[in-house]
Amino acid sequence: MAVGKNYLKLNDKVEVIAGKDKGRVGKITKIFPALNKAKVEKINIVKRHMKPNMNNQQGGIIDMEAPIHVSNLMLICSKCAKAVRIKTSILDDGSKSRVCKKCGESIEANV
């Protein structure tokens, strides 16, 4: 499986642009780079039937967050307060930075 470039990072604020949760906003809690997926808090909630175990004494049907594909997520710029496309720019010291295409504000400084 080919792994594409992932521009999302942990604790980024994202908006879902496709699927059953379209339009909802949340924060990334976990990223799966090999699968090109990310878990977003309170997004893509699924029900799982769990057996009783040490972590879950009672068992039963549990609501949990499932990973969502990164192509269905769009980063939110804190200055624009909108879902935006981003570009990478190389700073004077040689490091890369994510930049909002609408306002030109650096995303790294806002996180």
DAZIMO-V452860 format. One record per pair of residues at least 4 apart in sequence whose ideal C-beta (glycine too) atoms are under 7 Angstrom apart, sorted by the first residue. I is the first residue (numbers start at 1). J is the second residue. D is the distance in Angstrom with one decimal. If there is no record, write none. Layout:
i: {I	I}
j: {J	J}
d: {D	D}
This chain:
i: {3	3	3	4	6	6	6	7	7	8	8	8	8	8	8	8	8	10	10	11	11	11	12	12	12	13	13	13	14	14	14	14	14	14	14	15	15	15	15	16	16	16	16	16	16	16	16	17	17	17	17	17	18	18	19	19	21	21	24	25	26	26	26	26	27	27	28	28	29	29	29	30	30	31	32	32	32	35	36	36	37	37	37	37	38	38	38	38	39	39	40	40	41	43	43	44	44	44	45	45	46	46	47	47	48	48	49	50	50	50	50	51	52	52	52	52	68	68	74	75	75	75	75	76	76	77	77	77	77	77	77	77	78	79	79	79	80	80	80	80	84	84	84	85	86	86	86	86	86	87	87	88	88	88	89	89	90	90	91	91	97	97	98	98	99	99	99	100	100	100	107}
j: {33	34	36	36	33	36	70	86	98	12	14	28	31	38	70	73	75	28	31	27	28	111	28	75	111	25	27	76	26	28	40	73	74	75	76	25	74	76	83	21	22	23	24	43	68	72	73	22	72	73	74	83	22	72	68	72	43	44	43	76	40	41	42	43	40	41	38	40	39	40	41	38	39	38	37	38	67	67	69	70	67	68	69	70	67	68	70	73	65	67	44	68	65	65	68	65	66	68	63	65	64	66	61	63	62	64	61	56	59	60	62	59	56	57	58	59	72	73	83	83	84	86	107	82	83	82	84	100	102	103	105	107	110	100	103	105	84	100	102	103	100	101	102	101	98	99	100	101	107	99	101	96	97	98	97	99	94	96	95	97	106	108	107	108	104	106	107	104	105	107	111}
d: {6.3	6.1	6.6	6.0	5.9	6.6	5.8	5.9	6.5	5.3	6.7	6.1	6.7	6.0	5.8	6.4	6.5	5.8	6.3	6.0	6.3	6.4	5.0	5.9	6.8	6.6	5.7	4.5	6.6	6.1	6.2	4.4	6.3	5.8	6.3	5.0	5.2	5.7	4.2	4.6	5.5	6.7	5.2	5.9	6.9	5.9	6.2	6.5	6.0	7.0	5.0	6.8	5.9	4.4	6.9	5.4	5.0	5.9	5.7	6.6	4.1	4.8	5.5	4.6	6.8	5.3	5.1	5.7	5.0	6.8	5.3	6.8	4.2	4.8	4.6	6.8	5.7	6.7	6.1	5.3	3.7	6.3	5.5	6.5	6.3	6.4	5.7	6.5	5.2	5.3	6.9	6.2	6.8	6.7	6.3	6.0	4.8	4.7	5.2	6.1	6.3	4.6	5.3	5.9	5.3	5.6	5.7	5.5	5.3	6.6	5.1	5.3	6.4	6.0	6.2	3.7	5.6	6.6	3.9	6.9	6.4	5.8	6.8	6.8	5.5	6.4	4.7	4.2	6.8	6.4	6.3	6.6	4.1	6.8	5.2	4.3	5.8	6.2	5.2	5.2	5.0	6.0	5.1	4.8	4.9	6.4	6.2	6.4	6.2	5.4	5.6	5.1	6.9	6.0	5.6	4.9	6.7	5.8	5.2	5.5	5.2	5.0	4.0	5.9	6.3	5.6	6.7	6.4	4.9	6.2	6.7}
